[in-house]
């Protein structure tokens, strides 16, 4: 196979010998991954946050696979990746490929031969067929591994465009209903924990307490995925009433039972509330004035917590900012919305190509189109509903996934939502969404060097900055060699954001009926107001957490004193439950 050719077939059946692909080139020979290999072959994966990876690890182990997360990538891995990969690629390739090769070479130093490593390990990743160099990642992995001496190392990839129909082509890894639903749980819960992590760290009273609590919670949930037994119809009916397990009369009700169990069952409903006390141990000070920085950009660059983006989120927090991170769920909902758009385009094309001379073909085509559109819409509704359900079980407030309709409507005048590649229209839409709704002081877009879709998006962002004075946007390319320059640019943008946050807090202090000293005393006497899961309401024109919290507490003090003046009961709020505090106030 020509290593530089990205037009190979993803997800086809493997073979022990190199074979001719439909597109022409030869794909390198790889060992197949079969069901018999599950007990001896370890699945390697990485590239997301440690919260997501720990939960995915639990899902894989619960499904009966041996798996291991790769260590965090760094500059050393980047240089190793550049040594074995082609030139001119975007940074995620160098970081992820170099990280994998470094891990395999470490196994070689520990005494395993290269042939034993090829037999005992494989790498699992996502693939894509869109207009982006992401579609070349699988080919680059194989090219670099061959150059490093690991010929035939297995790369299992699934196309993210195929959704629930994804397949690696290997019988050893199957995307069953249980696997898919548990993966959905892992992504949603990973998003919730990731958001809460960066929500609490800037305000924690005791440094490291938020990380410790979230690590314990992630480990508890992952252990649940490992030991939980999924629904099986044969466990609930006597054998005399069970149909043949290979027949559709068994598979259909069994699948329906699995879906209901995952969406409305008691397993997660019992585990997640047990994690809440661990989160409640984190004490926070919401009156710390910090500018809110919304982090967007290319998927990997904005998600990673490594040298792949100069550890930018950690740097923002060190500089006294609150980072608002992006969930994986936005990307999942975006892919569902893109599939619906494609179905709509196909329906319009068929309206011009099919004739009512053959009414059966027209009716079948329209029924197929409508059923696909309904399926994707239902998937989006289920995902959003489940996101809110899990957030409620963990008592994490203010968690609501983006509406793709709103994002598309915002971006449409500037960027065609039907264009594919990278984040598509999402970067433009998020900038407009967070700016117009006054939810951040600065939008920071992180992207790899030479990311073509991001360059296209940045051109639109530049026009937005020129047209609207309230759009505060900064794009940073994480080229791995320009860390000092990138951080310097971010520091200059942070100076303006910090000034806006301080001015905003000063205006809030001026408009408040109580002094900042009185407000601090009121908060100190009420543990509920120092609760990490406290729902702080947003006020019009106010962005920072500190200013919103100050205005909220000022209102609580006014209500409390009004109640005392009227002879009603005094609001104590000395407990630690914010829900009870709110209920007490409302009474």
C-alpha positions as CSV (number, residue, x, y, z in Angstrom):
1,X,0.0,0.0,0.0
2,X,1.2,3.5,-0.8
3,X,1.5,5.0,2.8
4,X,0.5,8.4,1.7
5,X,-2.7,7.4,0.1
6,X,-5.7,8.1,2.4
7,X,-8.3,6.5,0.2
8,X,-8.2,3.1,1.8
9,X,-11.3,1.3,3.0
10,X,-12.1,1.8,6.7
11,X,-13.9,-1.0,8.5
12,X,-13.5,-3.8,6.0
13,X,-12.8,-7.4,6.9
14,X,-9.1,-8.0,7.8
15,X,-6.9,-10.6,6.3
16,X,-3.6,-12.2,7.4
17,X,-2.1,-11.3,4.0
18,X,-2.0,-8.0,2.2
19,X,-4.8,-7.8,-0.3
20,X,-6.1,-5.6,-3.1
21,X,-8.6,-3.0,-2.0
22,X,-11.4,-1.7,-4.2
23,X,-9.6,1.6,-4.6
24,X,-6.4,0.0,-5.9
25,X,-3.6,0.1,-3.3
26,X,-2.6,-2.8,-1.1
27,X,-3.4,-2.5,2.6
28,X,-0.6,-3.8,4.9
29,X,-1.0,-7.3,6.3
30,X,-2.5,-7.4,9.8
31,X,-3.5,-10.2,12.2
32,X,-7.2,-10.4,12.7
33,X,-8.7,-9.7,16.1
34,X,-11.1,-12.5,16.9
35,X,-13.3,-13.4,19.9
36,X,-10.6,-15.9,21.0
37,X,-8.1,-13.1,21.3
38,X,-10.1,-11.1,23.9
39,X,-8.3,-12.8,26.8
40,X,-4.8,-12.3,25.4
41,X,-4.8,-9.0,23.5
42,X,-4.9,-5.6,25.2
43,X,-6.7,-2.7,23.5
44,X,-4.8,0.5,23.7
45,X,-6.6,3.9,23.4
46,X,-6.2,7.5,24.3
47,X,-6.7,11.1,23.2
48,X,-9.5,12.3,25.4
49,X,-9.5,13.7,28.9
50,X,-8.6,11.5,31.8
51,X,-12.2,11.6,33.0
52,X,-13.5,10.2,29.7
53,X,-10.7,7.7,29.4
54,X,-11.2,6.2,32.9
55,X,-14.9,5.7,32.2
56,X,-14.3,4.2,28.7
57,X,-11.8,1.9,30.4
58,X,-14.6,0.7,32.7
59,X,-16.9,0.2,29.7
60,X,-14.4,-1.9,27.8
61,X,-13.5,-4.0,30.8
62,X,-17.2,-4.5,31.6
63,X,-17.7,-5.8,28.0
64,X,-15.0,-8.4,28.6
65,X,-12.0,-6.8,26.9
66,X,-8.5,-6.2,28.1
67,X,-7.7,-2.6,27.8
68,X,-5.2,0.1,28.8
69,X,-5.1,3.8,28.6
70,X,-2.0,5.3,27.0
71,X,0.0,7.7,29.2
72,X,-0.5,11.4,28.7
73,X,1.2,12.7,25.5
74,X,3.9,15.3,25.6
75,X,6.6,17.1,23.6
76,X,8.8,14.1,23.6
77,X,6.0,12.0,22.0
78,X,5.5,14.8,19.4
79,X,9.2,14.7,18.3
80,X,9.0,10.9,18.1
81,X,5.9,11.1,15.9
82,X,7.6,13.6,13.6
83,X,10.5,11.2,13.2
84,X,8.3,8.4,11.9
85,X,5.4,10.2,10.3
86,X,5.1,12.1,7.0
87,X,5.7,15.9,7.0
88,X,3.0,18.5,6.8
89,X,0.5,16.8,9.0
90,X,-1.5,18.4,11.8
91,X,-0.3,18.1,15.3
92,X,-2.7,15.5,16.7
93,X,-1.2,12.9,14.4
94,X,2.3,13.5,15.7
95,X,1.3,13.6,19.3
96,X,-0.9,10.5,19.2
97,X,1.3,8.4,16.9
98,X,4.4,9.3,18.9
99,X,2.7,8.5,22.1
100,X,1.7,5.0,20.9
101,X,5.2,4.3,19.5
102,X,6.8,5.4,22.7
103,X,4.6,3.0,24.7
104,X,5.4,0.1,22.4
105,X,9.1,0.8,22.6
106,X,8.8,0.8,26.4
107,X,7.3,-2.6,26.2
108,X,10.2,-3.7,24.0
109,X,12.7,-2.4,26.6
110,X,10.8,-4.3,29.3
111,X,11.7,-7.6,27.5
112,X,8.9,-8.2,24.8
113,X,10.0,-8.8,21.3
114,X,8.4,-6.8,18.5
115,X,6.5,-9.8,17.2
116,X,5.1,-10.4,20.8
117,X,4.1,-6.8,21.0
118,X,2.2,-7.0,17.6
119,X,0.4,-10.1,18.9
120,X,-0.5,-8.8,22.4
121,X,-1.6,-5.2,21.6
122,X,-3.8,-3.3,19.2
123,X,-4.8,0.3,19.0
124,X,-8.5,1.5,18.9
125,X,-9.4,4.8,17.4
126,X,-12.0,6.8,15.5
127,X,-11.8,7.5,11.8
128,X,-13.5,9.8,9.3
129,X,-14.1,10.1,5.6
130,X,-14.8,13.8,5.5
131,X,-12.7,16.6,3.8
132,X,-10.1,16.7,6.5
133,X,-6.7,15.2,7.2
134,X,-8.3,13.3,10.0
135,X,-9.2,10.8,7.3
136,X,-5.5,10.1,6.9
137,X,-4.8,9.3,10.5
138,X,-5.3,5.5,10.2
139,X,-2.9,5.3,7.2
140,X,-0.3,7.4,9.1
141,X,-0.6,5.2,12.1
142,X,0.3,2.1,10.0
143,X,3.0,3.9,8.1
144,X,4.7,5.1,11.3
145,X,4.4,1.8,13.1
146,X,5.9,0.0,10.1
147,X,8.8,2.5,10.1
148,X,9.3,1.9,13.8
149,X,9.6,-1.8,13.3
150,X,6.1,-2.9,14.4
151,X,5.0,-4.4,11.0
152,X,1.4,-5.7,11.1
153,X,0.4,-3.9,14.3
154,X,-3.4,-3.8,14.4
155,X,-5.2,-0.5,14.1
156,X,-8.9,-0.9,14.8
157,X,-10.9,2.1,13.6
158,X,-14.5,2.8,13.2
159,X,-15.9,5.5,11.1
160,X,-17.7,8.2,13.2
161,X,-19.9,8.9,10.2
162,X,-21.6,5.5,10.6
163,X,-22.9,5.9,14.1
164,X,-24.6,2.8,15.5
165,X,-23.8,1.0,12.3
166,X,-20.0,1.4,12.8
167,X,-17.8,-1.6,12.6
168,X,-14.1,-2.3,12.8
169,X,-14.3,-5.3,10.5
170,X,-12.8,-7.5,13.2
171,X,-15.0,-10.1,15.0
172,X,-13.3,-9.6,18.3
173,X,-14.7,-6.1,18.8
174,X,-18.5,-5.8,18.4
175,X,-20.7,-2.7,18.8
176,X,-23.6,-4.3,20.6
177,X,-26.6,-2.4,22.2
178,X,-25.0,-2.7,25.6
179,X,-21.6,-1.5,24.4
180,X,-23.2,1.5,22.6
181,X,-25.4,2.6,25.4
182,X,-22.6,2.2,28.0
183,X,-20.3,4.2,25.7
184,X,-23.0,6.9,25.6
185,X,-23.1,6.9,29.4
186,X,-19.3,7.2,29.5
187,X,-19.2,10.2,27.2
188,X,-22.0,12.0,29.0
189,X,-20.7,11.4,32.4
190,X,-17.2,12.2,31.2
191,X,-18.5,15.6,29.9
192,X,-20.3,16.3,33.2
193,X,-17.2,15.5,35.3
194,X,-14.9,17.4,32.9
195,X,-17.1,20.5,33.1
196,X,-17.4,20.3,36.9
197,X,-13.6,19.8,37.2
198,X,-12.8,23.1,35.5
199,X,-15.8,24.8,37.1
200,X,-14.5,24.1,40.7
201,X,-10.7,24.3,40.4
202,X,-10.6,28.1,40.1
203,X,-12.7,28.5,43.2
204,X,-11.6,25.6,45.5
205,X,-10.5,26.7,48.9
206,X,-8.1,23.8,49.4
207,X,-5.9,23.2,46.3
208,X,-6.3,19.8,44.8
209,X,-9.6,18.9,46.6
210,X,-11.7,19.1,43.4
211,X,-9.3,16.8,41.5
212,X,-9.2,14.3,44.3
213,X,-13.0,14.3,44.6
214,X,-13.6,13.9,40.8
215,X,-10.9,11.2,40.6
216,X,-12.8,9.2,43.2
217,X,-16.1,9.7,41.5
218,X,-14.8,8.7,38.1
219,X,-13.2,5.6,39.6
220,X,-16.5,4.7,41.3
221,X,-18.5,5.0,38.1
222,X,-15.9,3.1,36.1
223,X,-16.0,0.3,38.6
224,X,-19.8,0.2,38.2
225,X,-19.4,-0.2,34.5
226,X,-16.9,-3.1,35.1
227,X,-19.1,-5.1,37.4
228,X,-22.6,-4.2,36.2
229,X,-24.6,-7.0,34.5
230,X,-26.7,-5.8,31.6
231,X,-30.3,-6.8,31.0
232,X,-30.9,-10.2,29.5
233,X,-34.4,-11.6,28.8
234,X,-33.4,-15.1,29.7
235,X,-32.7,-13.9,33.3
236,X,-36.3,-12.7,33.7
237,X,-38.4,-15.4,32.1
238,X,-38.6,-19.2,32.7
239,X,-36.9,-21.4,30.1
240,X,-40.3,-22.8,29.1
241,X,-41.4,-19.4,27.8
242,X,-38.2,-18.4,26.1
243,X,-38.0,-18.5,22.3
244,X,-34.9,-19.5,20.5
245,X,-32.2,-16.9,21.3
246,X,-31.2,-16.8,17.6
247,X,-34.7,-15.9,16.5
248,X,-36.1,-12.5,16.0
249,X,-38.8,-13.2,18.6
250,X,-36.1,-13.3,21.2
251,X,-33.8,-10.6,19.8
252,X,-36.4,-7.9,19.5
253,X,-37.8,-8.0,23.0
254,X,-34.3,-8.5,24.4
255,X,-33.1,-5.4,22.6
256,X,-36.1,-3.4,23.8
257,X,-35.5,-4.5,27.3
258,X,-31.8,-3.5,27.1
259,X,-32.7,0.0,25.8
260,X,-35.3,0.5,28.6
261,X,-32.8,-0.8,31.2
262,X,-30.1,1.6,30.1
263,X,-32.3,4.7,29.7
264,X,-34.6,4.2,32.7
265,X,-33.1,1.5,34.8
266,X,-32.0,1.7,38.4
267,X,-28.3,0.9,38.1
268,X,-26.9,4.4,37.4
269,X,-29.7,5.9,39.5
270,X,-28.3,4.0,42.5
271,X,-24.6,4.7,41.8
272,X,-24.5,8.3,40.9
273,X,-26.3,9.7,44.0
274,X,-23.7,7.8,46.1
275,X,-21.0,10.0,44.4
276,X,-22.6,13.3,45.5
277,X,-21.3,13.3,49.1
278,X,-17.7,13.0,47.7
279,X,-18.3,16.1,45.6
280,X,-19.9,17.9,48.5
281,X,-16.6,17.8,50.4
282,X,-15.1,20.3,48.1
283,X,-15.3,23.8,49.6
284,X,-15.4,26.7,47.2
285,X,-15.2,30.5,47.4
286,X,-17.5,31.9,44.7
287,X,-16.5,35.5,45.4
288,X,-13.1,35.2,43.6
289,X,-13.2,37.5,40.6
290,X,-12.1,35.6,37.5
291,X,-12.7,36.3,33.8
292,X,-14.6,33.5,32.0
293,X,-12.7,32.2,29.0
294,X,-14.7,29.9,26.6
295,X,-12.4,27.4,25.0
296,X,-13.4,26.1,21.5
297,X,-11.5,25.0,18.4
298,X,-10.5,21.8,16.7
299,X,-11.8,18.8,18.6
300,X,-8.6,17.2,19.8
301,X,-6.8,20.5,20.5
302,X,-9.6,21.9,22.7
303,X,-10.1,18.6,24.6
304,X,-6.6,17.4,25.4
305,X,-5.0,18.3,28.7
306,X,-1.4,17.8,27.5
307,X,1.4,19.5,25.7
308,X,-0.8,19.1,22.6
309,X,-2.4,22.5,23.3
310,X,0.4,23.9,25.5
311,X,-1.6,22.8,28.6
312,X,-3.6,25.9,27.8
313,X,-6.6,25.3,30.1
314,X,-4.2,24.7,33.0
315,X,-2.3,27.9,32.0
316,X,-5.6,29.9,32.0
317,X,-6.4,28.8,35.5
318,X,-2.9,29.7,36.7
319,X,-3.4,33.1,35.2
320,X,-6.5,33.6,37.3
321,X,-9.2,32.7,34.7
322,X,-12.2,30.4,34.7
323,X,-12.1,28.1,31.7
324,X,-15.4,27.1,30.2
325,X,-14.6,23.8,28.4
326,X,-16.5,22.2,25.5
327,X,-18.2,18.8,26.0
328,X,-17.8,15.8,23.6
329,X,-21.6,15.7,23.5
330,X,-21.8,18.8,21.3
331,X,-19.8,16.9,18.6
332,X,-22.0,13.9,18.9
333,X,-25.2,15.9,18.5
334,X,-23.5,17.8,15.6
335,X,-22.9,14.5,13.8
336,X,-26.6,13.5,14.3
337,X,-27.7,16.9,12.9
338,X,-25.4,16.5,9.9
339,X,-26.9,13.1,9.2
340,X,-30.4,14.7,9.2
341,X,-29.2,17.4,6.8
342,X,-27.8,14.8,4.4
343,X,-31.1,12.9,4.5
344,X,-33.0,16.1,3.7
345,X,-30.7,16.8,0.8
346,X,-31.2,13.3,-0.5
347,X,-34.9,13.7,-0.2
348,X,-34.9,16.9,-2.3
349,X,-32.7,15.2,-4.9
350,X,-35.0,12.2,-5.2
351,X,-37.9,14.6,-5.7
352,X,-36.3,15.6,-9.0
353,X,-34.9,12.2,-10.0
354,X,-37.8,9.9,-9.2
355,X,-41.0,10.0,-11.3
356,X,-44.5,9.1,-10.2
357,X,-44.6,6.8,-13.3
358,X,-43.2,4.3,-10.8
359,X,-45.2,5.2,-7.6
360,X,-43.8,2.3,-5.6
361,X,-40.2,3.6,-5.9
362,X,-41.3,7.1,-5.0
363,X,-43.3,5.9,-1.9
364,X,-40.5,3.6,-0.8
365,X,-37.9,6.3,-1.2
366,X,-39.9,8.8,0.8
367,X,-40.7,6.3,3.6
368,X,-37.0,5.4,3.9
369,X,-36.1,9.1,4.0
370,X,-38.7,9.9,6.7
371,X,-37.8,6.9,8.8
372,X,-34.1,7.9,8.8
373,X,-34.9,11.5,9.7
374,X,-37.2,10.2,12.5
375,X,-34.5,7.9,13.8
376,X,-31.8,10.6,13.9
377,X,-34.3,13.0,15.6
378,X,-35.2,10.4,18.1
379,X,-31.6,9.7,18.8
380,X,-31.0,13.4,19.5
381,X,-34.0,13.6,21.8
382,X,-32.9,10.5,23.8
383,X,-29.3,11.8,24.1
384,X,-30.4,15.2,25.3
385,X,-32.9,13.7,27.7
386,X,-30.3,11.3,29.1
387,X,-27.8,14.1,29.5
388,X,-30.1,16.1,31.7
389,X,-31.1,12.9,33.6
390,X,-27.5,12.0,34.5
391,X,-26.7,15.7,35.4
392,X,-29.7,15.7,37.8
393,X,-28.6,12.4,39.4
394,X,-25.2,13.9,40.1
395,X,-26.9,17.2,41.1
396,X,-24.7,19.2,38.8
397,X,-26.6,22.5,38.0
398,X,-26.8,24.5,34.8
399,X,-26.1,21.6,32.4
400,X,-27.9,21.7,29.1
401,X,-26.4,20.5,25.8
402,X,-26.4,22.9,22.9
403,X,-29.4,23.0,20.5
404,X,-28.0,22.3,17.1
405,X,-30.9,24.3,15.5
406,X,-29.9,27.4,17.4
407,X,-26.2,27.0,16.5
408,X,-27.1,26.4,12.8
409,X,-29.4,29.5,12.8
410,X,-26.6,31.7,14.3
411,X,-23.9,30.5,11.9
412,X,-26.0,30.4,8.7
413,X,-25.6,34.0,7.7
414,X,-21.8,33.7,7.9
415,X,-21.0,30.0,7.4
416,X,-23.0,27.3,5.5
417,X,-24.0,24.7,8.1
418,X,-23.9,22.0,5.4
419,X,-20.1,22.4,4.9
420,X,-18.1,19.6,6.4
421,X,-14.6,19.4,7.7
422,X,-13.2,19.9,11.1
423,X,-15.7,21.5,13.4
424,X,-17.8,22.7,10.5
425,X,-19.9,25.7,11.4
426,X,-19.6,25.1,15.2
427,X,-16.7,27.4,15.9
428,X,-18.5,30.4,14.3
429,X,-21.8,29.5,16.0
430,X,-20.2,29.1,19.4
431,X,-18.5,32.4,19.2
432,X,-21.8,34.1,18.4
433,X,-23.7,32.1,21.0
434,X,-21.4,32.9,23.9
435,X,-20.9,36.5,22.9
436,X,-24.5,37.5,22.2
437,X,-25.7,35.8,25.4
438,X,-22.9,37.4,27.4
439,X,-21.6,34.1,28.7
440,X,-17.8,34.8,28.5
441,X,-15.3,37.6,28.4
442,X,-13.1,35.9,25.7
443,X,-13.5,33.2,23.2
444,X,-10.3,31.3,22.8
445,X,-10.0,28.9,19.7
446,X,-7.3,26.3,20.0
447,X,-6.3,24.5,16.8
448,X,-3.4,22.5,15.3
449,X,-0.9,24.0,13.0
450,X,-2.2,24.0,9.4
451,X,-5.7,22.7,10.2
452,X,-7.4,23.7,6.9
453,X,-11.0,23.7,8.2
454,X,-10.0,25.9,11.2
455,X,-8.2,28.3,8.9
456,X,-11.5,28.7,6.9
457,X,-13.4,29.2,10.1
458,X,-10.9,31.8,11.4
459,X,-11.4,33.9,8.3
460,X,-15.1,34.1,9.1
461,X,-14.3,34.9,12.8
462,X,-12.1,37.8,11.7
463,X,-15.0,39.3,9.8
464,X,-17.2,38.9,12.9
465,X,-14.6,40.8,15.0
466,X,-14.6,43.6,12.5
467,X,-18.4,43.8,12.3
468,X,-19.1,43.6,16.0
469,X,-17.2,45.4,18.7
470,X,-18.5,43.0,21.4
471,X,-16.9,39.9,19.9
472,X,-13.7,39.2,21.8
473,X,-12.0,36.4,19.9
474,X,-8.5,34.9,19.8
475,X,-7.3,32.0,17.7
476,X,-4.1,30.2,18.7
477,X,-2.3,27.5,16.7
478,X,-0.7,24.9,18.8
479,X,2.3,24.1,16.7
480,X,4.3,22.5,19.5
481,X,7.2,24.9,18.9
482,X,5.5,28.2,19.6
483,X,4.5,27.8,23.3
484,X,6.0,31.1,24.5
485,X,4.5,33.0,21.7
486,X,1.1,31.4,22.1
487,X,1.0,32.0,25.9
488,X,2.1,35.6,25.4
489,X,-0.8,36.3,23.0
490,X,-3.2,34.7,25.5
491,X,-1.8,36.8,28.3
492,X,-2.4,40.0,26.4
493,X,-6.0,38.9,25.6
494,X,-6.5,37.9,29.3
495,X,-5.5,41.4,30.4
496,X,-8.6,42.9,28.7
497,X,-10.8,40.0,29.9
498,X,-9.5,40.5,33.4
499,X,-10.2,44.2,33.3
500,X,-13.8,43.5,32.1
501,X,-14.3,41.1,34.9
502,X,-13.0,43.5,37.6
503,X,-15.1,46.3,36.2
504,X,-18.2,44.1,36.2
505,X,-17.6,43.1,39.8
506,X,-17.2,46.7,40.8
507,X,-20.5,47.6,39.2
508,X,-22.1,44.7,41.0
509,X,-20.7,45.9,44.4
510,X,-22.1,49.4,43.6
511,X,-25.6,48.2,42.8
512,X,-25.8,45.8,45.7
513,X,-27.7,46.9,48.8
514,X,-25.1,45.4,51.1
515,X,-21.3,45.9,51.4
516,X,-18.9,43.2,50.3
517,X,-17.9,42.6,53.9
518,X,-21.5,42.0,54.9
519,X,-22.0,39.6,52.0
520,X,-18.8,37.7,53.0
521,X,-20.0,37.4,56.6
522,X,-23.4,36.1,55.4
523,X,-21.8,33.5,53.1
524,X,-19.3,32.4,55.9
525,X,-22.3,31.7,58.2
526,X,-24.1,29.5,55.6
527,X,-22.3,26.4,54.3
528,X,-24.9,26.0,51.6
529,X,-23.6,29.1,49.9
530,X,-20.1,27.5,49.8
531,X,-21.4,24.3,48.2
532,X,-19.6,23.1,45.1
533,X,-23.0,22.1,43.4
534,X,-24.8,25.4,44.2
535,X,-26.8,26.7,41.3
536,X,-25.8,30.3,40.9
537,X,-28.4,32.2,38.8
538,X,-27.3,34.3,35.9
539,X,-28.2,38.0,35.7
540,X,-28.6,40.0,32.5
541,X,-25.4,41.6,31.4
542,X,-23.3,39.8,34.1
543,X,-20.7,37.2,33.0
544,X,-18.4,36.4,35.9
545,X,-19.3,33.9,38.6
546,X,-18.3,36.2,41.4
547,X,-20.5,39.1,40.2
548,X,-23.5,36.8,39.6
549,X,-23.0,35.2,43.1
550,X,-22.6,38.6,44.8
551,X,-25.9,39.9,43.3
552,X,-27.6,36.6,44.2
553,X,-26.5,36.7,47.8
554,X,-27.4,40.4,48.1
555,X,-30.9,39.4,47.0
556,X,-31.0,36.6,49.5
557,X,-30.0,39.0,52.3
558,X,-32.7,41.4,51.3
559,X,-35.4,38.7,51.2
560,X,-34.2,37.4,54.6
561,X,-34.4,40.7,56.2
562,X,-37.8,41.5,54.7
563,X,-39.1,38.2,56.1
564,X,-37.7,39.2,59.6
565,X,-39.4,42.6,59.3
566,X,-42.7,40.9,58.5
567,X,-42.4,38.7,61.5
568,X,-42.0,35.5,59.5
569,X,-39.6,32.7,60.3
570,X,-35.9,33.4,60.0
571,X,-34.0,31.8,57.2
572,X,-31.2,29.8,58.8
573,X,-29.6,28.1,55.8
574,X,-27.0,26.6,58.1
575,X,-27.2,23.2,56.4
576,X,-25.0,22.0,53.5
577,X,-27.7,21.2,51.0
578,X,-28.2,24.0,48.5
579,X,-31.6,22.4,47.4
580,X,-32.8,22.5,51.0
581,X,-31.6,26.1,51.3
582,X,-33.5,27.2,48.2
583,X,-36.6,25.4,49.3
584,X,-36.4,27.1,52.7
585,X,-36.0,30.5,51.1
586,X,-38.9,29.9,48.8
587,X,-41.1,29.0,51.8
